[in-house]
Amino acid sequence: MAVHTVTAGQRLLDTARLLESNLGIQVVFTKAPDIFNAGVDEFISGLGGASLPWAQVPHQVFDLALAASLGSIHEIHAPLAVMPHGAGFNKLVPARDGARAEDRAPYGLDAQRLMRDGVVLPAAIILPHEIELGRLARTCPQALPVAAVVGDSSHDLLVASLPHRDLYRQALKVGPGQKLVVVTSTWGQQSLFGRHSDLLPRLLAELPREEFRVAVLFHPNVWFGHGIWQVRAWLADELRNGLSLIPPDVDWRAVLAAADWIIGDHGSVTLYGAVTGKPVMLAGFPNADVDPASGLAKLAAVAPRVSRRGSLRAQLDRAAKEMRPDRYQAVTELITSEPGRFDQNMRRLIYRLLGLRRPEHVHATPAVPAPRLAA
């Protein structure tokens, strides 16, 4: 398991659990080079798994390697399976001067990272949706023979977790009759937290604490790019006023399952929020950085925007009143074309790449654990 970032590591764990109970497979983790790999050492250490310094990786031969990012993968000597670390391939590669959105490839499907010296690096490119085959054919047709439409682990885990909503709400200290507003922000200057830092204090000031709880989910790059102390220091006033700051080691899918409203930006967690059937609202959305063909762009076309003007409570009420069961159906259908089948498809692929016979017994997709928050 080549762990480039904490986000990538969290995604890889969804696949690592598919190897449970097999005494013939040894899993080894390594911290792969990445400018955002702060926190990875602690992440791997916290797992208690076997680890290997990256400097030794090019000198070893493995039976299989898995990664959820593409940096330095040419140094790995093994059949390599790569997967997205978020909800598909929504972000475009950085723009060159004068480049139009339609001329920019989705990050993760671009030939620049999938190929080296004219050779496709991965033995398998894991795709969540069959529509990605057409996108890959346009951006890196040489990689089509190794593409595998497997599904989306986070989608399936979130769906499996929705029936446990009451348990998650209890763990998040949402009282009877209270409503939970979940604010989610990706990282960077164009993120919700980067552009709308006034939203959290506004929510806390306008929503009565006896009726509402407000929780915030940050992308791991926020936590580990700035430091856990710094994030908590920035939000010290909000924490004193009742904000629930979800630690980076808590499974974010449980928090989404517990929500009554989700307010987000162009991060993957916002897109997964559409799976919950609850109102999703946008506060900041840099259209130029999002692939117009992606599910995230489709969400931006139908989700209401949070206004800096007027009552936030009135905006929440309006979003709830206008919410229809099928409002985000077209959006969620773009997340995966193999709903509920990631585990079986991914297990089949792994064992094929390893050249091993698959175990006959297959576990059902589990619900994610309830959050554990500090007292």
N, C-alpha and C positions, 0 to 999 in steps of 0.2 A: 504494500500500500504506500504509494508515493504521496505524501501529504504536503501540498504546497502552501495551504492556508488553513486556518481553523474552519472556515466555511467548507472548503474541499474535504477536510477530514471528517466533518460531520456527515457529509454526503457519502463518503466512503464507508462509514460505519453501517449505513443502511444495507450495503452489500456484504460487509464482513460478517454480519449476523447470519447470512445464508450459508456460511461455512461452519456454523456451530455443530458440535457433536461428531465431527469427522476427525478421527484421530490420525488420519493419514495426511493432513494438511497443516503445515506450520505457517502462520501469518506473521510477517515482519513489517514493521512500520519504519519509514524514513522521512526525514524533513527535507523536502525538495526545495531547490532554490526558487525564491519568489520575493519581490520587494515588499509583499504584504504578509510575510511569514512570521511576524511577531506573534507570540503566543502558541506557536506550533509545538515547541519543546514541551511546554507545560501540558498541552493537549495530549501528546503522545505519552508523557509520563503518567498523566492521570488515568490513562487506559490500563496501565500495568502490563502492556504488551511488550514483546521483544522488539528492539529497535536497532537500527544500523545507521551509522553516520553516512551522510550522502557521499563523502569522499571515497567510501569503500564501494559504493554502488556500481561504478563503472568497471570494477574489478571482480564482480560477482556475476554468476549466471543464475537466473531464477526460472521457475517453470511458468510463472505468470506474474504480470505486474498490472496494477490498477491505479488510475489517476483520475482526478476530477479537475485538472488544469493541464496546461500543455508546456510549461516551461521546462527546458532541459531534458525532455523525454527521450531525446536521441542518445542520451548517455546510459539508458537502461538496456541491459542485455536480457530480454525476455519477450515473449509475446505480450503485447501491451493492449489493454482495453481502456479507453478513455471515455469519460462521461461528462455531461455538464454538471456544474456545481450549483446551479439554480434551476429555475423553471424553464427549461429549454434554452433557446438561443435568441434572447431578446435584444441584447445590446450590440451595437455596431462597432466595428473596429475604429480606433481614433481617426478622425478626418484629416486627410491631407489638404493642403491649400486648394480651395475651390471645389473640393469633392462634393458631389451630391449624395443624398442618402441612398438612392438606388444604385450608386456605384460602390458603396461600402458593404463589405461582407459582414454577416453576423459573426461576432467573436465566437470562436470555437468551431466554426465551419470554414474557416479561411485556409487557403492552401499554404500561406506563409507559415502557419504553425503546424499544420498536419503533415507537411512534406519537408524533406531535407535532401538535397542533391538529387532531386527528381524522384525520390522514393517516398511512398506513403509510410509514415512511421508506425501508426497503430495497426495491430492485428484485428482490432474491432473498434468501431466508433459507435458508441451506444446512443441511440436516438430515442426520445420519448414519444415521437409522433411520426406517422408515415409521411405527413406533409413535409417533414424535414428532408426527406429523400430528394424532393424536387429542389429545395434550397441548396443542398449539398451538390447536386448535379450542376448547378449554376456556378458555385464558388470553387469547388474542387472535385470535378468529375472523376479524377483518378482514384478517389477514395470510395466511390460507390460500392465496389465489390466487397469491402470490409464493413459496410454500414449494417447495423442491426437495430431494428425497431423493437425496443424492449419495454418501454413504458417509463413511468415516473414514480420513484419510490416515495417521495414526499407527498404526492397526490394520494397514493394508496394508503399510506400511514395516516394521513389526515382524515381520510374517509373512514378508516377503521377506528379512529379515535373519537369521532363526533358523538357516538352513543355515550361516551364517558364525560360529556360536557359538564354535568353536575359535579362530578368528582374534581375536575379541573377548577371549576369556579370556587369550590370550597377551599382548595389548596391556595388559590389566589386571594382568599379572604373576601370574596364577593358575597355580601350578605343576602338574606332572603329579601326579595323585592328590589334589590339594587341592579343597576345596569352597568355593564363593563364596556368601556371605550378603550380599544387597543390602538395605539399609535405606533406605526412601524416606519423606520427610516433606514435607507441604505447609507452608504458612505459618500463623502465628497462634497464639493461646494454646491452641486446641483441637487443635493438630497433634501428631504423634508427638514431635517435638523439643520442643514447648512443654510437653507433659504427661509425657513419658517420657524425659527427658534422661539418665536413668541407664541406659538400655538399651544404648547404645554401649559404655560402660566395662564393663558386665556381659558383653556378648558377647566383648569382647577379653580379659577376665580368664578366662572360662570355656572358650573355644574355643582349643585348642592351635594356635599359629601355623604349625606344620609341616603341619597338616591343614586349616586354614581360613584364608580371607581374608574380611575384612569391609569392604564398601564402602558409602558413604552418598551418596544423591542428595537434594539439597535443591531445593525449588521456587525459581525465580529470585527471588521476593519475599524469601526468606530472605537470599540473597546480597546483593541490591541494596538491601533495606530496612535491613539492619544494616551492610553493608559487607564486602567480601571479607576485609579484615584482621581484622575483628571475628570473623567466623565461624571463621577459622583460629585466632585467639587463644582462642576458647571451647573449641576442640577440640585445643589444643596437646598435652595429655597423651595423648589418644587417637592423635594422629598419631605421637607418639613410640612408642606401643605397637603400631603397625602398621596403623592405620586408613587405608583408601584414600578420600580425600575427592575426589569427582568434581567437577571445575570446571564452572561453569555453561555454558561453551561446548562441552562434550562432549555428543554426542548421547545422551540417556538411553536411547534404544531399544536401542543396542548393549549398554549395561550390563544391561538387563533380559534381553536374549537370552543373555547370558553367565551368568546367575544359576542357582544350585541351589536357593536359597530366596529369597523376597521377603517382607520384613516392612514393612508400611506402615500408612497411616491412611486418611482420607477423601479423599485427593488422587487425581487422575486416573491418575497413574503406577501407583498400587496396582491400580486396575481394569485397566489395560493389562497388568499382571503376570499376570493370569489367562490371557492369550493365549499365554504361553510354555509352558504345560503343567507348570510347576513349582509346588511348594506356595507358596501365598500365606497369610500370617498377618497378623493385625491387632493393632496396639498402640495403642489409643485410637481411638474412633470416635464422634463426636458425632451420634447418631441424629437429634436435633432439627433439625439443619441440612441433612440429606440428604433428598431427595425419596423417599418410600417406594416410588414406582413406578419408580425409576431402577435402572440396572444396578449402581450402587455399593451400593444398599440390598440388592440380591439377593446381591451378593458378601458383604456383612456377615452375611447369614443362613446362609452355608455355610462361610465361612473360619474356621479356628481362631483363638482369641485367645491372645496371648502373656501368660502369667501372671508376675506379679512374684515368685511363689513357685516354688520348685523349680528344677531344673537347666534352663538354656536348651538345652543340648545334647540333653537328653532330650526337650524339647518339639520341637526341630527333627527329631529322629529319628522322633518319633511322627507329625508332620505328613507326613514323607516316606513313612512306612510306610502311612499311611491315604490317601495320594493316589491317586486313580483317574483314568484318562484322561478320563472324562466328568464329573468333579466340577464343573468350572466351565463346562460346555457351555452351560447355560441363561444363565449370566452373559455369556459372550462373544457369544452370539447377540443380546444386547441392545445391544452396542456398535455394530454396523453391520448393516443389512439388505442392504448392497451390498458384501459382502466381495470384495476384490481389484479393485473397479471404481471406486474413487475417482478415479483419474487420468483415465480415459476419460469419466466422468460430469462431472467438474469442468471438463475441457478443453472438452467440448461446451457447458456452460453459459457459460463465459467467452467463447467465440467467438460464441455467440448474443447475449450482452449487448453485445459489441463490434460486432456486425453484420458479422463477418468470416467467411470460409470457413476451416474447420479444415484444418490440414496433414494430408496423407494418411499420413505416417509417424508412428507412435506408438511411443515408447520403452516398454520394460517397466519396471515399478516397481522401482527400484534398491534394493539393500541400503544401509543407512546406513554411514558410514565408521567404521573402527576408532578407538577412543579414543586420544588422544595425551595422555599424562600426563607431568608434570614428573618428571625423574629423582630 
